[in-house]
Amino acid sequence: MKLRAVDIGKTTSAASIIFDSLRQAIIEGELNDGDPLRQDEIATLFNTSRIPVREALTRLEQQGLVESRRYRGSVVAGLSAEEAAEIFDFRSLLEGEVIAASVPKMTSASLLEARQHCQDFMDSDDPLEWGELNRRLHYALYRDSGLTYHLKVIDNALDRVERYLRAQLLMTDGLDLANREHLAILSACESGDAALAAERTRQHIQGAKHTLIDFLEKNKGQQSRI
């Protein structure tokens, strides 16, 4: 199993460490759809008991990254086109509202940080960096909203789709489009136009939804290798 194992036998936050390690491995594609997550094996890797492993797996299941299957136990959850559409429609509604609330409060420091993340995203040729750089950009544009619960929900939604988005960007021309749309959103924020920033954010997410669903439909049966 491809995990960054740590000896946490005497660590009180064992479940959190296991959760973070499994979450990262799933998001980055080191663990694929349907891969089994055997409690005994994971407990041995981290030199701990099965109790924190069960807790970590329960938390991952709540986020939709893991599912329980009869006779197989916990496995890495896959994503259907229908689920992807629902997640992106939800993101479109939520993130449009969040950025609209953020723009009137947005500081110059946040705008400078967002522009740097935007440039970093454009400059990166490492697919494993794209998800984190994308999160940093959007978070810099959203955080001044002060809507901390909304931001946490957005982060969980990104967890669910990030590995598929990376594959879609890598195998299509989606990266150039994402760069142009990021710049357009940033420009609206810099001009203080909350309504335009919200509309461009919704269009950005809806566009990503359509290209991702098309990608998923064309690659049915191959998602275990994404």
Contacts in CASP RR format, 6 or more apart in sequence:
PFRMAT RR
TARGET T0000
AUTHOR 0000-0000-0000
METHOD contacts of the structure
MODEL  1
MKLRAVDIGKTTSAASIIFDSLRQAIIEGELNDGDPLRQDEIATLFNTSR
IPVREALTRLEQQGLVESRRYRGSVVAGLSAEEAAEIFDFRSLLEGEVIA
ASVPKMTSASLLEARQHCQDFMDSDDPLEWGELNRRLHYALYRDSGLTYH
LKVIDNALDRVERYLRAQLLMTDGLDLANREHLAILSACESGDAALAAER
TRQHIQGAKHTLIDFLEKNKGQQSRI
1 31 0 8 1.000
1 35 0 8 1.000
1 38 0 8 1.000
1 41 0 8 1.000
1 42 0 8 1.000
1 45 0 8 1.000
2 25 0 8 1.000
2 30 0 8 1.000
2 31 0 8 1.000
3 21 0 8 1.000
3 22 0 8 1.000
3 25 0 8 1.000
3 30 0 8 1.000
3 31 0 8 1.000
3 42 0 8 1.000
3 45 0 8 1.000
4 21 0 8 1.000
4 24 0 8 1.000
4 25 0 8 1.000
5 21 0 8 1.000
5 45 0 8 1.000
5 46 0 8 1.000
6 17 0 8 1.000
6 21 0 8 1.000
6 46 0 8 1.000
7 46 0 8 1.000
7 47 0 8 1.000
8 14 0 8 1.000
8 17 0 8 1.000
8 18 0 8 1.000
8 46 0 8 1.000
8 47 0 8 1.000
8 48 0 8 1.000
8 52 0 8 1.000
9 46 0 8 1.000
9 47 0 8 1.000
9 48 0 8 1.000
11 17 0 8 1.000
11 48 0 8 1.000
14 46 0 8 1.000
14 48 0 8 1.000
14 52 0 8 1.000
15 51 0 8 1.000
15 52 0 8 1.000
15 53 0 8 1.000
15 55 0 8 1.000
15 56 0 8 1.000
15 59 0 8 1.000
16 56 0 8 1.000
17 46 0 8 1.000
18 42 0 8 1.000
18 46 0 8 1.000
18 48 0 8 1.000
18 52 0 8 1.000
18 53 0 8 1.000
18 56 0 8 1.000
19 55 0 8 1.000
19 56 0 8 1.000
19 59 0 8 1.000
19 60 0 8 1.000
21 46 0 8 1.000
22 31 0 8 1.000
22 37 0 8 1.000
22 42 0 8 1.000
22 56 0 8 1.000
22 57 0 8 1.000
22 60 0 8 1.000
22 65 0 8 1.000
22 66 0 8 1.000
23 60 0 8 1.000
23 63 0 8 1.000
23 65 0 8 1.000
23 159 0 8 1.000
24 30 0 8 1.000
25 31 0 8 1.000
26 60 0 8 1.000
26 65 0 8 1.000
26 66 0 8 1.000
26 76 0 8 1.000
26 163 0 8 1.000
27 65 0 8 1.000
27 159 0 8 1.000
27 162 0 8 1.000
27 163 0 8 1.000
28 128 0 8 1.000
28 163 0 8 1.000
29 163 0 8 1.000
29 226 0 8 1.000
31 37 0 8 1.000
31 76 0 8 1.000
32 76 0 8 1.000
32 223 0 8 1.000
32 224 0 8 1.000
32 225 0 8 1.000
32 226 0 8 1.000
33 76 0 8 1.000
33 77 0 8 1.000
33 78 0 8 1.000
33 79 0 8 1.000
33 223 0 8 1.000
33 224 0 8 1.000
33 226 0 8 1.000
34 75 0 8 1.000
34 76 0 8 1.000
34 77 0 8 1.000
34 78 0 8 1.000
34 224 0 8 1.000
35 75 0 8 1.000
35 76 0 8 1.000
35 224 0 8 1.000
36 72 0 8 1.000
36 73 0 8 1.000
36 74 0 8 1.000
36 75 0 8 1.000
37 57 0 8 1.000
37 66 0 8 1.000
37 73 0 8 1.000
37 74 0 8 1.000
37 75 0 8 1.000
37 76 0 8 1.000
39 50 0 8 1.000
39 53 0 8 1.000
39 54 0 8 1.000
39 57 0 8 1.000
39 74 0 8 1.000
40 50 0 8 1.000
42 53 0 8 1.000
42 56 0 8 1.000
43 49 0 8 1.000
43 50 0 8 1.000
43 53 0 8 1.000
46 52 0 8 1.000
46 53 0 8 1.000
57 66 0 8 1.000
57 74 0 8 1.000
60 66 0 8 1.000
60 74 0 8 1.000
61 67 0 8 1.000
61 68 0 8 1.000
61 74 0 8 1.000
61 77 0 8 1.000
63 156 0 8 1.000
63 159 0 8 1.000
63 160 0 8 1.000
64 77 0 8 1.000
64 160 0 8 1.000
65 76 0 8 1.000
65 77 0 8 1.000
65 159 0 8 1.000
65 160 0 8 1.000
66 74 0 8 1.000
66 75 0 8 1.000
66 76 0 8 1.000
66 77 0 8 1.000
67 74 0 8 1.000
67 75 0 8 1.000
67 77 0 8 1.000
67 78 0 8 1.000
68 74 0 8 1.000
68 75 0 8 1.000
69 75 0 8 1.000
78 223 0 8 1.000
79 160 0 8 1.000
79 161 0 8 1.000
79 164 0 8 1.000
79 216 0 8 1.000
79 223 0 8 1.000
80 216 0 8 1.000
81 213 0 8 1.000
81 216 0 8 1.000
81 217 0 8 1.000
84 161 0 8 1.000
84 164 0 8 1.000
84 209 0 8 1.000
84 212 0 8 1.000
84 213 0 8 1.000
84 216 0 8 1.000
85 209 0 8 1.000
85 213 0 8 1.000
87 157 0 8 1.000
87 160 0 8 1.000
87 161 0 8 1.000
88 161 0 8 1.000
88 205 0 8 1.000
88 206 0 8 1.000
88 208 0 8 1.000
88 209 0 8 1.000
88 212 0 8 1.000
89 209 0 8 1.000
90 157 0 8 1.000
91 154 0 8 1.000
91 157 0 8 1.000
91 205 0 8 1.000
92 201 0 8 1.000
92 202 0 8 1.000
92 205 0 8 1.000
92 206 0 8 1.000
92 209 0 8 1.000
93 202 0 8 1.000
94 150 0 8 1.000
94 153 0 8 1.000
94 154 0 8 1.000
94 157 0 8 1.000
95 138 0 8 1.000
95 142 0 8 1.000
95 154 0 8 1.000
95 201 0 8 1.000
95 202 0 8 1.000
95 205 0 8 1.000
96 198 0 8 1.000
96 201 0 8 1.000
96 202 0 8 1.000
97 150 0 8 1.000
97 198 0 8 1.000
98 142 0 8 1.000
98 145 0 8 1.000
98 147 0 8 1.000
98 150 0 8 1.000
98 151 0 8 1.000
98 154 0 8 1.000
99 141 0 8 1.000
99 142 0 8 1.000
99 145 0 8 1.000
99 185 0 8 1.000
99 189 0 8 1.000
99 194 0 8 1.000
99 197 0 8 1.000
99 198 0 8 1.000
99 201 0 8 1.000
100 194 0 8 1.000
100 195 0 8 1.000
100 197 0 8 1.000
100 198 0 8 1.000
101 145 0 8 1.000
101 146 0 8 1.000
101 147 0 8 1.000
101 194 0 8 1.000
102 141 0 8 1.000
102 142 0 8 1.000
102 143 0 8 1.000
102 144 0 8 1.000
102 145 0 8 1.000
102 146 0 8 1.000
102 189 0 8 1.000
103 188 0 8 1.000
103 189 0 8 1.000
103 192 0 8 1.000
103 193 0 8 1.000
103 194 0 8 1.000
103 197 0 8 1.000
104 192 0 8 1.000
104 194 0 8 1.000
105 144 0 8 1.000
105 145 0 8 1.000
105 146 0 8 1.000
106 141 0 8 1.000
106 144 0 8 1.000
106 189 0 8 1.000
106 192 0 8 1.000
107 144 0 8 1.000
110 140 0 8 1.000
110 141 0 8 1.000
110 143 0 8 1.000
110 144 0 8 1.000
111 186 0 8 1.000
111 189 0 8 1.000
111 190 0 8 1.000
113 140 0 8 1.000
114 137 0 8 1.000
114 140 0 8 1.000
114 141 0 8 1.000
114 186 0 8 1.000
114 189 0 8 1.000
115 186 0 8 1.000
117 133 0 8 1.000
117 136 0 8 1.000
117 137 0 8 1.000
117 140 0 8 1.000
118 137 0 8 1.000
118 179 0 8 1.000
118 182 0 8 1.000
118 183 0 8 1.000
118 186 0 8 1.000
120 133 0 8 1.000
120 136 0 8 1.000
121 130 0 8 1.000
121 133 0 8 1.000
121 134 0 8 1.000
121 137 0 8 1.000
121 178 0 8 1.000
121 179 0 8 1.000
121 182 0 8 1.000
122 179 0 8 1.000
122 182 0 8 1.000
124 130 0 8 1.000
124 133 0 8 1.000
127 166 0 8 1.000
127 169 0 8 1.000
127 170 0 8 1.000
128 166 0 8 1.000
130 165 0 8 1.000
130 166 0 8 1.000
130 169 0 8 1.000
130 175 0 8 1.000
131 158 0 8 1.000
131 162 0 8 1.000
131 165 0 8 1.000
131 166 0 8 1.000
134 158 0 8 1.000
134 165 0 8 1.000
134 178 0 8 1.000
135 155 0 8 1.000
135 158 0 8 1.000
137 182 0 8 1.000
138 154 0 8 1.000
139 151 0 8 1.000
141 185 0 8 1.000
141 186 0 8 1.000
141 189 0 8 1.000
141 197 0 8 1.000
142 150 0 8 1.000
142 151 0 8 1.000
142 154 0 8 1.000
143 151 0 8 1.000
145 151 0 8 1.000
161 212 0 8 1.000
163 226 0 8 1.000
164 212 0 8 1.000
164 215 0 8 1.000
164 216 0 8 1.000
164 223 0 8 1.000
164 226 0 8 1.000
165 208 0 8 1.000
165 212 0 8 1.000
167 215 0 8 1.000
167 226 0 8 1.000
168 174 0 8 1.000
168 211 0 8 1.000
168 212 0 8 1.000
168 215 0 8 1.000
169 175 0 8 1.000
169 178 0 8 1.000
171 215 0 8 1.000
172 211 0 8 1.000
172 215 0 8 1.000
174 211 0 8 1.000
177 211 0 8 1.000
178 204 0 8 1.000
178 208 0 8 1.000
181 200 0 8 1.000
181 203 0 8 1.000
181 204 0 8 1.000
182 204 0 8 1.000
184 200 0 8 1.000
184 204 0 8 1.000
185 197 0 8 1.000
185 200 0 8 1.000
185 201 0 8 1.000
185 204 0 8 1.000
188 196 0 8 1.000
188 197 0 8 1.000
188 200 0 8 1.000
189 197 0 8 1.000
216 223 0 8 1.000
219 226 0 8 1.000
END
